[in-house]
């Protein structure tokens, strides 16, 4: 394994993890006028979101704003670094690796935001769809026809499930399924949705069995879809 590639993966993963923290802190509140001062403050201090150099030495107290941060920030950075290194080992120094890193960051951000806010944001989905459509012109990813078919299948299947389930799935999940379908193409979208559905069912059963949720509890579903997408990308990119 190339040492330079590993070092690049570690650095890129850390930077990416900070960007995910920024997105999770800012994007869910960006349209709320009451949160505008907090958004502006956090935007001015971008280093606030890259915590690993100081978090454990300062017991989580940010040196920029003196706010005590939770464990999410360093955890996301560590997970992002690990994900980037694993993908570097899997794909090697190829153009596909950069695309995989980009998709991985998007899926990680969606996961964190849905866990914390139970929302899948349009402000992320629309740009992601445009970027994925543009990347489909490059080699090593689903080509335009497969990309469009995958997006249509993902969106259509989950729209049907949302209608049948009468509110069990939100439109954010439906749109996310469409974007994931664009990422993995057709027929990869069938695997991604199936794996996501299985993981979601297992997660719901665990929450019910541990009494941390009831049948009426709203459960974040996007993380399971993201996991299904990541597993499928890993398999397709082998």
SULCOR-V364632 format. One record per residue. N is the residue number from 1. RES is the residue in one small letter. PHI is phi as a letter, one per 30 degrees, with the letter a starting at -180 (999 if undefined). OMEGA is omega in radians with two decimals (none if undefined). BURIAL is b if it has 16 or more other ideal C-beta (glycine too) atoms within 10 Angstrom, else e. Layout:
BEGIN
[[N | RES | PHI | OMEGA | BURIAL] [N | RES | PHI | OMEGA | BURIAL]]
END
This chain:
BEGIN
[[1 | x | 999 | -3.11 | e] [2 | x | d | -3.12 | e] [3 | x | d | 3.14 | e] [4 | x | d | 3.13 | e] [5 | x | d | 3.11 | b] [6 | x | d | 3.12 | e] [7 | x | d | 3.10 | e] [8 | x | d | 3.13 | b] [9 | x | d | 3.13 | b] [10 | x | d | -3.12 | b] [11 | x | d | -3.13 | e] [12 | x | d | 3.11 | b] [13 | x | d | 3.12 | b] [14 | x | d | 3.10 | b] [15 | x | d | 3.12 | e] [16 | x | d | 3.10 | b] [17 | x | d | 3.08 | b] [18 | x | d | 3.10 | b] [19 | x | d | 3.08 | b] [20 | x | d | 3.08 | b] [21 | x | d | 3.10 | b] [22 | x | e | -3.13 | b] [23 | x | d | -3.11 | b] [24 | x | d | 3.13 | b] [25 | x | d | -2.95 | b] [26 | x | c | -2.94 | b] [27 | x | d | 3.13 | b] [28 | x | d | -3.05 | b] [29 | x | c | -2.91 | e] [30 | x | d | -3.13 | e] [31 | x | c | -3.13 | e] [32 | x | c | -3.09 | e] [33 | x | d | -3.12 | e] [34 | x | d | -3.12 | e] [35 | x | c | -3.05 | e] [36 | x | e | 3.11 | e] [37 | x | e | -3.14 | e] [38 | x | d | 3.12 | e] [39 | x | d | -3.13 | b] [40 | x | d | -3.13 | e] [41 | x | d | -3.12 | e] [42 | x | d | 3.13 | b] [43 | x | d | -3.14 | e] [44 | x | d | -3.08 | e] [45 | x | c | -3.08 | e] [46 | x | d | 3.14 | e] [47 | x | d | 3.07 | e] [48 | x | e | -3.03 | b] [49 | x | c | 3.05 | b] [50 | x | c | -2.86 | b] [51 | x | c | -3.00 | b] [52 | x | e | -3.13 | e] [53 | x | d | -3.04 | e] [54 | x | b | -2.92 | b] [55 | x | e | -3.03 | b] [56 | x | d | 3.11 | e] [57 | x | d | -3.09 | e] [58 | x | c | 3.13 | e] [59 | x | h | 3.05 | e] [60 | x | i | -3.11 | b] [61 | x | d | -3.08 | e] [62 | x | d | 3.13 | b] [63 | x | d | -3.08 | e] [64 | x | c | -3.10 | e] [65 | x | c | 3.12 | e] [66 | x | i | 3.06 | e] [67 | x | d | 3.09 | e] [68 | x | d | -3.11 | e] [69 | x | c | 3.08 | b] [70 | x | d | -3.07 | e] [71 | x | d | -3.10 | e] [72 | x | e | -3.04 | b] [73 | x | e | 3.12 | b] [74 | x | d | 3.12 | b] [75 | x | d | 3.13 | e] [76 | x | d | 3.14 | b] [77 | x | d | 3.13 | b] [78 | x | d | 3.11 | e] [79 | x | d | 3.14 | b] [80 | x | d | 3.10 | b] [81 | x | d | 3.13 | b] [82 | x | d | -3.14 | e] [83 | x | d | -3.13 | b] [84 | x | d | -3.14 | b] [85 | x | d | 3.12 | b] [86 | x | d | 3.13 | e] [87 | x | d | 3.09 | b] [88 | x | d | 3.10 | b] [89 | x | d | -3.06 | e] [90 | x | d | -3.05 | e] [91 | x | c | -3.06 | b] [92 | x | i | -3.08 | e] [93 | x | d | -3.13 | e] [94 | x | b | 3.07 | e] [95 | x | e | 3.14 | e] [96 | x | d | -3.13 | b] [97 | x | d | -3.13 | b] [98 | x | d | 3.11 | e] [99 | x | d | 3.12 | b] [100 | x | d | 3.08 | b] [101 | x | d | -3.14 | b] [102 | x | d | 3.12 | b] [103 | x | d | 3.13 | b] [104 | x | d | 3.12 | b] [105 | x | d | 3.11 | b] [106 | x | d | -3.12 | b] [107 | x | d | 3.10 | b] [108 | x | d | 3.12 | b] [109 | x | d | 3.10 | b] [110 | x | e | -3.13 | b] [111 | x | d | -3.10 | b] [112 | x | d | -3.09 | b] [113 | x | d | -3.13 | b] [114 | x | d | 3.07 | b] [115 | x | d | -3.04 | e] [116 | x | d | -3.00 | e] [117 | x | b | -3.07 | e] [118 | x | h | 3.13 | e] [119 | x | b | 2.96 | b] [120 | x | c | -2.87 | b] [121 | x | d | 3.05 | b] [122 | x | d | -3.11 | e] [123 | x | d | 3.05 | e] [124 | x | c | -3.01 | b] [125 | x | d | -3.10 | b] [126 | x | d | 3.08 | e] [127 | x | d | 3.14 | e] [128 | x | d | 3.14 | b] [129 | x | d | 3.13 | b] [130 | x | d | -3.13 | e] [131 | x | d | -3.14 | b] [132 | x | d | 3.12 | b] [133 | x | d | 3.12 | e] [134 | x | d | -3.13 | e] [135 | x | d | -3.14 | b] [136 | x | d | 3.10 | b] [137 | x | d | -3.12 | e] [138 | x | c | 3.07 | e] [139 | x | d | 3.08 | e] [140 | x | i | 3.10 | e] [141 | x | b | 3.08 | b] [142 | x | e | -3.12 | b] [143 | x | d | -2.96 | e] [144 | x | e | -3.10 | e] [145 | x | d | 3.11 | e] [146 | x | d | 3.12 | b] [147 | x | d | -3.13 | b] [148 | x | d | 3.14 | b] [149 | x | d | 3.10 | b] [150 | x | d | 3.11 | b] [151 | x | d | -3.14 | b] [152 | x | d | 3.14 | e] [153 | x | d | -3.14 | b] [154 | x | d | -3.14 | b] [155 | x | d | -3.09 | b] [156 | x | d | -3.13 | e] [157 | x | d | -3.10 | b] [158 | x | d | 3.03 | b] [159 | x | d | 3.10 | b] [160 | x | d | 3.12 | e] [161 | x | d | 3.12 | b] [162 | x | d | 3.12 | b] [163 | x | d | -3.14 | e] [164 | x | d | -3.08 | e] [165 | x | d | 3.08 | e] [166 | x | h | 3.06 | e] [167 | x | j | 3.13 | e] [168 | x | d | 3.07 | e] [169 | x | c | 3.09 | b] [170 | x | d | 3.12 | b] [171 | x | d | 3.06 | e] [172 | x | d | 3.09 | b] [173 | x | d | 3.14 | b] [174 | x | d | -3.14 | b] [175 | x | d | 3.11 | b] [176 | x | d | 3.09 | b] [177 | x | e | 3.09 | b] [178 | x | d | 3.13 | b] [179 | x | d | 3.10 | b] [180 | x | d | 3.09 | b] [181 | x | e | 3.08 | b] [182 | x | d | -3.12 | b] [183 | x | d | -3.03 | b] [184 | x | c | 3.11 | b] [185 | x | i | 3.07 | b] [186 | x | c | 0.20 | b] [187 | x | c | -3.11 | e] [188 | x | e | -3.14 | b] [189 | x | e | -3.14 | b] [190 | x | d | 3.10 | b] [191 | x | d | -3.11 | b] [192 | x | d | -3.12 | b] [193 | x | d | 3.14 | b] [194 | x | d | 3.12 | e] [195 | x | d | 3.11 | b] [196 | x | d | 3.14 | b] [197 | x | d | 3.12 | b] [198 | x | d | 3.13 | e] [199 | x | d | 3.11 | b] [200 | x | d | 3.13 | b] [201 | x | d | 3.12 | e] [202 | x | d | 3.13 | e] [203 | x | d | 3.13 | b] [204 | x | d | 3.13 | b] [205 | x | d | 3.12 | e] [206 | x | d | 3.13 | e] [207 | x | d | 3.13 | e] [208 | x | d | -3.11 | e] [209 | x | d | 3.14 | e] [210 | x | d | 3.13 | e] [211 | x | i | 3.03 | e] [212 | x | c | 3.10 | e] [213 | x | a | 3.03 | b] [214 | x | c | -3.14 | e] [215 | x | d | -3.13 | e] [216 | x | c | -3.11 | e] [217 | x | d | 3.06 | e] [218 | x | d | -3.10 | e] [219 | x | c | 3.09 | b] [220 | x | d | -3.06 | b] [221 | x | c | -3.09 | b] [222 | x | e | 3.12 | b] [223 | x | e | 3.13 | b] [224 | x | d | 3.05 | b] [225 | x | d | 3.13 | b] [226 | x | d | 3.11 | b] [227 | x | d | 3.10 | b] [228 | x | d | 3.12 | b] [229 | x | d | -3.11 | b] [230 | x | d | 3.11 | b] [231 | x | d | -3.14 | b] [232 | x | d | 3.08 | b] [233 | x | e | 3.14 | b] [234 | x | d | -3.12 | e] [235 | x | d | -3.11 | e] [236 | x | d | -3.09 | b] [237 | x | d | -3.08 | b] [238 | x | d | none | e]]
END
